[in-house]
Amino acid sequence: DLAGVSVSMVAETVRKPRATANLGGVLPGRGELAGEWVVLIASYDGLGLGRTGSRRPELAGRIHPGADDNASGVAGVLHAAARLASEYD
């Protein structure tokens, strides 16, 4: 029971620009689809110290590579690109 208790809080968010790498590919259409494009993109970054967005919150504070989110997306895009390229050739 916290009767008569009040709480106030002030928070500030500081955003710092970070350079990251991403993966992308473009496949131009041919023939009737010459004006069309297939664009594949994937984020190729990690979760830093895993404080947010992690499937393993108990590991927060340790370097937390993005294999539980981003690596699977990159792998999927690389697989799709390889399949599209083989059909395109």
C-alpha positions in Angstrom: 0.0 0.0 0.0 1.5 3.3 -1.1 -1.2 5.7 0.0 -0.1 9.3 -0.1 3.0 8.6 -2.1 3.7 10.4 -5.3 6.5 10.1 -7.8 7.8 12.4 -10.4 10.5 11.7 -13.0 12.4 13.5 -15.7 14.2 11.6 -18.5 16.4 12.7 -21.3 17.3 10.7 -24.4 20.6 11.3 -26.1 20.9 9.9 -29.6 24.4 9.4 -31.0 24.8 8.8 -34.7 26.4 5.4 -35.4 27.8 4.1 -38.7 26.4 0.6 -39.5 26.7 -1.7 -42.5 23.7 -3.0 -44.4 23.3 -5.4 -47.3 21.4 -4.6 -50.5 21.1 -5.8 -54.0 19.2 -4.8 -57.2 18.2 -6.9 -60.1 16.9 -5.0 -63.1 14.0 -6.6 -65.1 14.3 -7.8 -68.7 12.0 -8.0 -71.7 8.4 -7.1 -70.7 9.7 -6.4 -67.1 12.5 -4.0 -68.2 11.0 -1.2 -66.2 10.7 -3.3 -63.1 13.3 -4.0 -60.4 13.8 -6.6 -57.6 15.4 -4.9 -54.6 16.6 -7.0 -51.6 17.8 -5.4 -48.4 18.8 -6.6 -45.0 20.2 -4.9 -41.9 23.6 -6.2 -41.0 24.2 -4.9 -37.5 24.0 -6.2 -33.9 22.3 -5.4 -30.7 25.3 -3.8 -29.0 25.2 -4.8 -25.4 21.8 -6.4 -25.7 20.0 -4.1 -23.3 16.9 -3.9 -25.6 15.5 -6.2 -28.3 17.4 -9.3 -27.1 16.0 -12.7 -26.8 18.5 -13.3 -24.0 17.9 -10.4 -21.6 20.0 -12.2 -18.9 23.0 -11.5 -21.0 22.5 -7.7 -21.1 25.7 -5.8 -20.6 27.8 -8.2 -22.7 28.6 -7.8 -26.4 25.5 -9.2 -28.1 25.9 -9.9 -31.8 22.7 -9.7 -33.9 22.6 -13.4 -34.8 19.3 -13.8 -33.0 17.7 -11.2 -35.3 19.8 -9.7 -38.1 22.0 -12.5 -39.2 18.9 -14.6 -40.2 17.7 -11.7 -42.3 21.0 -11.3 -44.0 21.3 -15.1 -44.6 17.8 -15.1 -46.1 18.6 -12.2 -48.4 21.9 -13.8 -49.5 20.0 -17.1 -50.2 17.3 -15.3 -52.2 19.9 -13.3 -54.2 21.8 -16.5 -55.1 18.6 -18.2 -56.3 17.5 -15.1 -58.3 20.9 -14.7 -59.8 21.1 -18.3 -60.9 17.6 -18.0 -62.6 18.6 -14.6 -64.1 21.7 -15.9 -65.7 
